[in-house]
Amino acid sequence: MPDTALLQQARRFISALPHCQIIGLSVTAIDDQGVTLVLPYSPLLVGDPRSGVVHGGAVTTLMDSACGIATLCVLPQFEVCPTLDLRIDYLHSAQPHKAVFGYAQCYRVTRDVIFTRGFAYQDSVEQPIVQVVGTFMRLGKAINGHPAAMQGGQP
Amino acid sequence: MIDKGLREQLRLAHESNEYGALLALIPYATLIGIQCHREADGVVFCLPANRDNIGNPLLPAIHGGVIAGFMELAAALQLILFTGTGQIPRIIDFSIDYLRAGLYRDTYARCQLWRQGRRVTNVAITAWQADPGEPIATARAHFKIDEHRSP
């Protein structure tokens, strides 16, 4: 992956999110089509101690982050885009002791919302373990980072 | 399948209304810090404010993925702890609507089992912070209940 401005922007963005740092998320690739993040395997993320498989919540955090960062691929300038909704289908169980990759892309951008979709995989993109769709709000660059502007559904 | 030892621990937890030892068996539950206690009108799950769960450092606000993980885990625990099925549910799908920013505060959740079928269970989850009347997120999960097979 060439060290593009978009890759640097995505890495700066994810490095500023404390929980993403706690679970070790990082950006492996990004271009104008989409982004791939990786969630390294960790015993701390296990949801079922008998199998050693990571909890769905960790995979949801991977995919929410991937879909959120995918908005960088389509917006001319950075905008804060909180998640409006997210739907996750668990197609196959994850395998323990292996990293999970999350790919996401934006498939429709409007003035107010961005529609994203993606999938998670381990060995191969041909064998997704999770499929996701998520919708994100556009708050615009004028109110970028202003706390009062980020109160989702409040007046 | 929940083994005998776990079943005994479950009984003790119900008796003492102290679920910490049980939750400690699940590493992800410990990572995000979920708690659980019984109240007169049902079970309340709590996710105490924790810097490590922050996703938006500007507000600051809890990571949306952590809120989803908290609610998914609450739904699964509700099934494990309170349906007495003796089986570990497997998640089929999960859908969440974010209604308000999940601020850097204690977060609570309640679950409602809308349908407990032979193979699939439908659970609705509501999460709130200061005011139960102003939820920060609602979610819905389907779980697969492994059918008990006779030998």
Chai-1 contact restraints between the chains, C-beta under 6 A:
chainA,res_idxA,chainB,res_idxB,connection_type,confidence,min_distance_angstrom,max_distance_angstrom,comment,restraint_id
A,A16,B,P57,contact,1.0,0.0,6.0,A-B,restraint_1
A,L17,B,G55,contact,1.0,0.0,6.0,A-B,restraint_2
A,P18,B,I54,contact,1.0,0.0,6.0,A-B,restraint_3
A,H19,B,N53,contact,1.0,0.0,6.0,A-B,restraint_4
A,H19,B,I54,contact,1.0,0.0,6.0,A-B,restraint_5
A,H19,B,G55,contact,1.0,0.0,6.0,A-B,restraint_6
A,H19,B,H63,contact,1.0,0.0,6.0,A-B,restraint_7
A,H19,B,V66,contact,1.0,0.0,6.0,A-B,restraint_8
A,I22,B,D52,contact,1.0,0.0,6.0,A-B,restraint_9
A,L44,B,P27,contact,1.0,0.0,6.0,A-B,restraint_10
A,L44,B,L31,contact,1.0,0.0,6.0,A-B,restraint_11
A,L45,B,Y28,contact,1.0,0.0,6.0,A-B,restraint_12
A,V46,B,P27,contact,1.0,0.0,6.0,A-B,restraint_13
A,G47,B,Y28,contact,1.0,0.0,6.0,A-B,restraint_14
A,P49,B,L25,contact,1.0,0.0,6.0,A-B,restraint_15
A,H55,B,Y28,contact,1.0,0.0,6.0,A-B,restraint_16
A,G56,B,E72,contact,1.0,0.0,6.0,A-B,restraint_17
A,G56,B,I91,contact,1.0,0.0,6.0,A-B,restraint_18
A,G57,B,G69,contact,1.0,0.0,6.0,A-B,restraint_19
A,G57,B,E72,contact,1.0,0.0,6.0,A-B,restraint_20
A,T60,B,G65,contact,1.0,0.0,6.0,A-B,restraint_21
A,T60,B,A68,contact,1.0,0.0,6.0,A-B,restraint_22
A,T60,B,G69,contact,1.0,0.0,6.0,A-B,restraint_23
A,T61,B,G65,contact,1.0,0.0,6.0,A-B,restraint_24
A,D64,B,G64,contact,1.0,0.0,6.0,A-B,restraint_25
A,D64,B,G65,contact,1.0,0.0,6.0,A-B,restraint_26
A,T83,B,G64,contact,1.0,0.0,6.0,A-B,restraint_27
A,T83,B,Y98,contact,1.0,0.0,6.0,A-B,restraint_28
A,D85,B,D97,contact,1.0,0.0,6.0,A-B,restraint_29
A,L86,B,I96,contact,1.0,0.0,6.0,A-B,restraint_30
A,R87,B,S95,contact,1.0,0.0,6.0,A-B,restraint_31
A,I88,B,F94,contact,1.0,0.0,6.0,A-B,restraint_32
A,D89,B,D93,contact,1.0,0.0,6.0,A-B,restraint_33
A,Y90,B,I91,contact,1.0,0.0,6.0,A-B,restraint_34
A,G145,B,L58,contact,1.0,0.0,6.0,A-B,restraint_35
A,P147,B,L59,contact,1.0,0.0,6.0,A-B,restraint_36
A,M150,B,L59,contact,1.0,0.0,6.0,A-B,restraint_37
A,M150,B,A101,contact,1.0,0.0,6.0,A-B,restraint_38
A,Q151,B,A101,contact,1.0,0.0,6.0,A-B,restraint_39
A,G152,B,R100,contact,1.0,0.0,6.0,A-B,restraint_40
A,G152,B,A101,contact,1.0,0.0,6.0,A-B,restraint_41
A,G153,B,L99,contact,1.0,0.0,6.0,A-B,restraint_42
A,G153,B,R100,contact,1.0,0.0,6.0,A-B,restraint_43
A,Q154,B,R100,contact,1.0,0.0,6.0,A-B,restraint_44
